[in-house]
Amino acid sequence: MSYPAIASACALMAATAVLAASDTQMRPGRTGDRDAPLTIRHGGRDRSYLLHDFSGGKRAPLVIVLHGGGGNAANAVRMTGFDAVAAREQLVVAYPNGTAARQRVPLLTWNAGHCCASAMRAGVDDVGFIAAVIDREVAAGRADPARVYVTGMSNGGMMAHRLGRELSAKIAAIAPVVGAVFGDEPAPAGPVAAFVVVGADDTVVPGQGGPLDLRALVGRAPADHDVAPAIEQARYWARANRCGEPQESRTAATTRTAWTGCARDADVVFHVVDDNGHAWPGGRPGREGAAAPTAAFDASAEMWRFFAAHPRR
């Protein structure tokens, strides 16, 4: 099995403001290379992300796309196809990199609380890192602070849930894809709209709940807690957002459950995608040998429609 290597840190943009996080410093560099990672010194680590700016120089929505466990930023670009949506809608997209215990084989993960692997075990401050990315792009005049959104796959989807909980003052909506919650999450400080996508055939993050099957991706003991049933992702946000009763319906390729009438219009939608396993629907396989996603549901396009309708109130 091969894993994409992280691009070497090279060109980065000049710092434009002092970030709110006291342990965060910018490292200046040249601008103009879209595929050169920008770096931020945070929590005693050099953290990096790719920035793809399709805004045409105007303040625009910022979408943060988190790779899955064992992936990286460049992998997330290819897997999600989100750049096609961003180019059409004139968005700014950030693709951050997680961390790894051993850099020679960079199996990057996110500290989503109970998962995953080295990021979880080391207690990496991924929440602070993403907050610093948001603050940087807002201060630079690229990101509209009322339209900051987070999505991610698998471990990245779990991290999207954590970011929604802990950065509810900065994030308008989240869209976890084949992610999970664990059943013991505290309530967020405020409402965050949620668009949750799972695969009907996912065996890596089991729809009925239970242990994760991520060892092949991120090594031993990827999590310290079983996941809750997939529907609990949406029920968590429906409770937190004080929504009305759910309504279930069928689309061409999914079973859709929606909660409306929520505080600050922070609606919740849950899609179970037919003929899709542990993969980004409408995208590409995340790695060699991974499940092939269905082409019948475009997760990137559908989540953007949801994001666009849900700015932070």
Rosetta blueprint (number, residue, H / E / L):
1 M L
2 S L
3 Y L
4 P L
5 A L
6 I L
7 A L
8 S L
9 A L
10 C L
11 A L
12 L L
13 M L
14 A L
15 A L
16 T L
17 A L
18 V L
19 L L
20 A L
21 A L
22 S L
23 D L
24 T E
25 Q E
26 M E
27 R L
28 P L
29 G L
30 R L
31 T L
32 G L
33 D L
34 R L
35 D L
36 A L
37 P L
38 L E
39 T E
40 I E
41 R E
42 H E
43 G L
44 G L
45 R E
46 D E
47 R E
48 S E
49 Y E
50 L E
51 L E
52 H E
53 D E
54 F L
55 S L
56 G L
57 G L
58 K L
59 R L
60 A E
61 P E
62 L E
63 V E
64 I E
65 V E
66 L E
67 H L
68 G L
69 G L
70 G L
71 G E
72 N L
73 A H
74 A H
75 N H
76 A H
77 V H
78 R H
79 M H
80 T H
81 G L
82 F H
83 D H
84 A H
85 V H
86 A H
87 A H
88 R H
89 E H
90 Q L
91 L L
92 V E
93 V E
94 A E
95 Y E
96 P E
97 N L
98 G L
99 T E
100 A L
101 A L
102 R L
103 Q L
104 R L
105 V L
106 P L
107 L L
108 L E
109 T E
110 W L
111 N L
112 A L
113 G L
114 H L
115 C E
116 C L
117 A H
118 S H
119 A H
120 M H
121 R H
122 A H
123 G L
124 V L
125 D L
126 D H
127 V H
128 G H
129 F H
130 I H
131 A H
132 A H
133 V H
134 I H
135 D H
136 R H
137 E H
138 V H
139 A H
140 A L
141 G L
142 R L
143 A E
144 D E
145 P E
146 A E
147 R E
148 V E
149 Y E
150 V E
151 T E
152 G E
153 M E
154 S L
155 N H
156 G H
157 G H
158 M H
159 M H
160 A H
161 H H
162 R H
163 L H
164 G H
165 R H
166 E H
167 L L
168 S L
169 A L
170 K L
171 I L
172 A L
173 A E
174 I E
175 A E
176 P E
177 V E
178 V L
179 G L
180 A L
181 V L
182 F L
183 G L
184 D L
185 E L
186 P L
187 A L
188 P L
189 A L
190 G L
191 P L
192 V L
193 A E
194 A E
195 F E
196 V E
197 V E
198 V E
199 G E
200 A L
201 D L
202 D L
203 T L
204 V L
205 V L
206 P L
207 G L
208 Q L
209 G L
210 G E
211 P L
212 L L
213 D L
214 L L
215 R H
216 A H
217 L H
218 V H
219 G L
220 R L
221 A L
222 P L
223 A E
224 D L
225 H L
226 D L
227 V E
228 A L
229 P L
230 A L
231 I H
232 E H
233 Q H
234 A H
235 R H
236 Y H
237 W H
238 A H
239 R H
240 A H
241 N L
242 R L
243 C L
244 G L
245 E L
246 P L
247 Q E
248 E E
249 S E
250 R E
251 T L
252 A L
253 A L
254 T E
255 T E
256 R E
257 T E
258 A E
259 W E
260 T L
261 G L
262 C L
263 A H
264 R H
265 D H
266 A L
267 D L
268 V E
269 V E
270 F E
271 H E
272 V E
273 V E
274 D L
275 D L
276 N L
277 G L
278 H L
279 A L
280 W L
281 P L
282 G L
283 G L
284 R L
285 P L
286 G L
287 R L
288 E L
289 G L
290 A L
291 A L
292 A L
293 P L
294 T L
295 A L
296 A L
297 F L
298 D L
299 A H
300 S H
301 A H
302 E H
303 M H
304 W H
305 R H
306 F H
307 F H
308 A H
309 A L
310 H L
311 P L
312 R L
313 R L
